[in-house]
Amino acid sequence: MSVPPGAHGSDAPATREVPLFDPVRVGGAREQLRRLVRHRRRAVALGLVVTAAALVAAGHGTSQQPGGQRESAPHARTGAAPGAALREHRRARTVTAPVRIADAATVRLLRPGDRVDVIASEPSAAGGAARVVAHGARVTRVPELLDGTAGLGALVLLAVPRADAAGLVGAGATARLAVTLC
């Protein structure tokens, strides 16, 4: 079924055969992959910059006190850097707890900065049960042993999370405490 000339209208060009040609390729797959990776790196970098800026901005904020007065951030009052405010906040979450360890010789092995687990051994007729009271407590100070107190154990100051401090001191009142180095 052939179309008679002029059937398409007077403005349509005459039909012809399409010549053979090589396929057209726009950029290779490797280049597209490189471009995708390059933009992903930029997006991740931009996300990190925005996150860092948000954290710094949050550190420079003010807090509302119950009376309606505004209080500036701690580093704004003292002129300290925002990093100092973060360290101060972390320090507030931990407290220093004085703990009497049953074995004074073990305490002499400790140095400030050591990490220890504190274990409480409950006295009982069947031998008692041992339980870990504090995990990864940091030794802040080892006071000198006083003469004649070696039989009572030795004191050590430990930095522990505020939530663990009461349990640690309470266990020291009812059980014998020991430490293991982490």
C-alpha positions in Angstrom: 0.0 0.0 0.0 1.8 3.0 -1.3 0.9 6.6 -0.5 0.3 8.7 -3.6 2.5 11.8 -3.9 1.0 14.9 -2.4 -1.4 12.9 -0.1 0.2 14.2 3.1 -0.3 17.7 2.2 1.5 20.2 0.1 4.1 21.3 2.7 5.4 17.8 3.6 8.8 16.8 2.0 9.1 13.8 -0.1 10.0 10.5 1.6 13.6 9.2 1.4 15.7 6.4 2.8 17.6 7.0 6.0 21.4 6.5 5.6 23.4 4.2 7.8 25.5 5.8 10.6 27.4 4.8 13.7 25.5 5.0 17.0 25.8 8.2 19.0 27.3 7.8 22.5 27.1 10.7 25.0 29.7 10.2 27.7 30.8 6.8 28.8 29.5 4.8 31.8 32.8 5.3 33.6 32.5 9.1 33.3 28.9 8.9 34.6 30.1 6.8 37.6 32.9 9.2 38.3 30.6 12.2 38.2 28.1 10.4 40.6 30.9 9.6 43.1 32.3 13.1 42.9 28.9 14.7 43.6 28.2 12.2 46.4 31.5 13.2 48.1 30.5 16.8 47.8 27.0 16.1 49.3 28.6 14.2 52.2 31.1 17.0 52.8 28.3 19.6 52.7 26.3 17.5 55.2 29.2 17.4 57.6 29.7 21.1 57.3 26.0 21.8 58.0 26.1 19.4 61.0 29.2 21.0 62.5 27.7 24.5 62.0 24.5 23.4 63.8 26.4 22.0 66.7 28.4 25.2 67.1 25.2 27.3 66.8 23.6 25.1 69.5 26.5 25.7 71.8 26.2 29.5 71.4 22.5 29.5 72.4 20.9 30.9 75.5 18.7 29.0 78.0 15.5 30.3 79.6 15.4 30.2 83.4 12.2 29.6 85.2 11.8 33.3 86.2 11.8 34.3 82.6 15.4 35.6 82.6 17.7 34.5 79.9 21.1 33.0 80.8 23.9 32.9 78.2 25.9 29.8 77.5 28.7 29.0 79.9 31.5 29.7 77.4 29.8 33.1 76.5 30.0 34.1 80.2 33.6 33.0 80.7 34.9 33.9 77.3 35.9 30.2 76.8 35.7 28.4 73.5 32.7 26.3 72.6 34.8 23.1 73.0 35.4 24.0 76.6 31.6 24.1 77.2 31.3 20.6 75.8 34.1 19.3 78.0 32.4 21.0 81.0 29.1 19.4 80.1 30.7 15.9 79.9 32.5 16.5 83.2 29.1 17.3 84.8 27.8 13.9 83.8 30.5 12.2 85.8 31.3 12.5 89.5 34.3 11.5 91.6 33.5 8.8 94.1 35.8 7.8 97.0 35.9 4.0 97.1 37.6 1.8 99.7 39.1 -1.3 98.0 39.6 -4.3 100.3 43.2 -5.2 99.1 45.6 -2.3 99.7 48.3 -3.9 97.6 46.1 -3.8 94.5 45.5 -0.1 95.0 49.2 0.5 95.0 49.3 -0.8 91.4 46.9 1.8 90.2 47.8 5.2 88.7 45.6 8.2 87.8 44.1 7.6 84.3 43.8 3.8 84.6 40.4 2.3 83.8 39.0 -0.3 86.2 36.0 -2.4 86.8 34.8 -2.4 90.4 33.5 -5.8 91.7 31.5 -6.2 94.9 31.7 -9.5 96.8 28.8 -10.0 99.2 29.7 -11.9 102.4 27.7 -15.0 103.0 28.1 -18.5 104.5 28.1 -20.1 101.1 30.9 -18.1 99.7 28.9 -15.1 98.5 28.2 -13.8 95.0 30.3 -11.3 93.1 28.9 -8.6 90.8 30.3 -5.8 88.8 29.2 -2.5 90.2 31.0 -0.1 87.8 32.4 -0.7 84.4 35.4 1.3 83.0 35.7 3.7 85.9 38.6 6.1 85.5 41.1 6.4 88.5 41.5 10.1 89.2 43.6 9.9 92.4 45.2 7.3 94.6 45.8 8.9 98.1 48.8 7.7 100.1 48.2 4.9 102.5 48.2 5.9 106.1 50.1 3.9 108.7 48.2 1.2 110.4 45.2 1.3 107.9 46.5 -1.5 105.5 44.2 -4.0 107.1 41.2 -1.8 106.3 42.0 -1.6 102.6 42.9 1.5 100.6 41.0 4.5 99.3 40.9 5.3 95.6 39.0 8.1 93.8 37.1 7.0 90.7 35.3 9.1 88.1 32.1 7.3 87.3 28.8 8.3 85.7 26.4 10.1 88.1 23.9 7.2 87.7 26.5 4.6 88.9 27.9 6.6 91.8 25.2 5.9 94.4 25.3 2.1 93.6 29.1 2.1 93.9 29.2 3.9 97.2 26.3 1.8 98.6 28.0 -1.4 97.6 31.2 -0.2 99.4 29.1 0.1 102.6 27.8 -3.5 102.5 30.4 -5.5 100.5 34.1 -6.0 100.0 35.2 -4.2 96.8 37.9 -5.2 94.4 39.1 -3.8 91.1 40.3 -5.3 87.8 42.3 -3.3 85.3 40.5 -2.8 81.9 
